[in-house]
Amino acid sequence: MRVHFVVNLFFLKRLKIARVFLVLAFLAATYTPSFIHAQPSPSVGAPVLTPMIEEAKKSAFATQQVCLRYVQMNVFEFEECINDRLKVKGLSSAERLGVTYMGFVGALSGQRMGSQGSHMMTWEFARKTQKIQKKLGLKDSDLCSIIPGDCQHRIARAQLILKQGAPTPLTEAELSNGHRH
């Protein structure tokens, strides 16, 4: 009887552990952290998406689909991809804003990964984004709905980058270190 009782206790413990794992797995599968969405809740006074912001958002998304994969491989190819998209004739200012803002966000990602050349690229895209943003009369907070993520952090980084001015360009020796093809 004692062995049977021990076996039953062991079985019950395994059953409880299995239940706990099932609950944890369910929570992990259904819970999405708020930073993934990064969209303000409509009930908390979310900004209204104007047609101009919606157009910039669509342009940023299209640019992301084409160019973002290059950030991890070669930031210079990413920069080239963004600049190629900016050369397309007939882009509206809002579409250009979406492209340059995606360039800025991608370059920030390259900076976090330590990619050579990303500091200059981040500054260039921040400057281009700010120029178009001013032309359109948009505030920094208006950019938040264009690309999901930690917008407040991006705003702070952009302000700091623009305040510091252009970084020192890389030398040819630094560029030829296998990173620029």
N, C-alpha and C positions, 0 to 999 in steps of 0.2 A: 504494500500500500504506500509505503514511504517513497519508493522509486516512482510510482505512478504519480504521486503528488508533486514530486520534483519535476517530472517531465511536464505535467500540466502547468506548473509555474513557469517553466522555461518556455512552453508554448504560448502562454499568456503574455509573457514579456516580449516575445517575438511578435505577437499580434499587435501589442501596443506600439512597439517600435515601427512596425509596418504601417499602422494607422497614422502615426506621427509623420512618417516619411510621405505618405499619401497626401496628408494635409499640407505639408511643406511644398510638395511638388505642385499641388493645386494652386497654392498661393504664389509660388514662383511663376507659374504659367499664366496666371491672371493678373498679377500685379505689374504695372509698368510705372517706373519712377517718373515723377513729374518732369524731370529734366529732359526726358526723351521727347515729350510732347512740346514743352517749352512754349505753349500757347496760353496766354492768359485766359482764365475762365471767363466766359461771357457774363457771368453774374457779377464779376468783380470789375466791371468797366473795361472790358477788352476794347482795343482800338477797332474802329470800324474799318474794314478793308475797302478802301476806295478803289475805283477801277485802275488807277495808276499803280497802287501798291499791289493789286491783284496781278497786273501785267508784269511788274517787276518780279513777283513771286514765281510766276510761270516761267519767266526767262531764266531765273536763278535755278529752278528745278531742271529745266532743259540743259542748262550749262553743266549742272552737277552730273547729269546722266552721261554726258559726253566727256567731260574733262577731269572729274574728281579722281578717277582711277590713276591718273598720272602723278598725283601728289606722292603716293607711296613709292612709285618707281623712280621718278625723276621730276623734281619741281620745275626744272627748266622746260620740260615738255608740257607740264601743266600751264606754265606761264604762256607758252606758245599757243596752246589750245584756247586759253582765255582770250588772248590777243587776236587770234583768228576769228573768234566769235564776235569780237568788237568790230572787226573789219567788214562784217556783213552789211551791205547797203540796205537802207530802209529801216534800221532799228530805231525805235522810238527812244526818247530819253529814259523812260521807265524801264524799257527792256535793257538798255545799256546799264542802268543802275543795278538791275538784277544780275547781269554778267559780272560787273566789277565787284559787287558785294560778294558774289560767290568766289571770285578771285581772291578777295581779302580773306574770307573765311578759310578757303583752301590753303592759302599761304600761311595763315596762323597755324593750321594743322601741320604744315611742313616745318614751321618753326619749332613746334612742340616735339617733333620727331628729330630735330637737329639737322635738317637738310641744309646743305650749303646753298647760299643764295636766297634763302627764303626770307631773310631779314629785309633785304632790299625790295624783294617782291611784295612783301607785306606792306611796306611803306608806300610803294607805288600804287598798289590797289586801294589802300586806305585814302590816298590823295585823290585818285580818280573817283572813288565813291563819294568822297566829301564834295568834290566839285559838282558832280551831277546832282547830289542831294541838295546842295544850296540852290542850284538852278531850278530845281523842282519845288523848292520851298518846304522841304521835309525836315522834320526833327530827327535826332538820333533814335528816339524811341519808335519812330515810324518804321525803322528798318527791322524792328524785332519780329514783325509778322512775315517778313520775306523769307527768312531761313530759320527753321526751328533750332533751338539750342539755348545756350546760356547767353542771352543777348546783353544783359547788363555787363557781363565780363567782356564781351566783344566791344561794347561801347567804350568801356574803360581802357581797353588795350588800344583801340583806334585813337582815342584822345591822347594817350601817352606816346604812341608811335608818331603821331603828327606833331606833337609838342617837341619831341626830341629832334625832329628833322631827319633828313636823309642819312641812312647809315653809310659807312665807308664801303665802297664797292670792293668786291673780291678781286684779288690780283689774278693774272693769268695762271700763275703757279697754283693758286688755290682752286681755280676753276678746272685745271687740267688734272686734278687729283681723282680722276675717274668718275666725276659727277656730271660733267657737261659733255655731251656726246655730239 
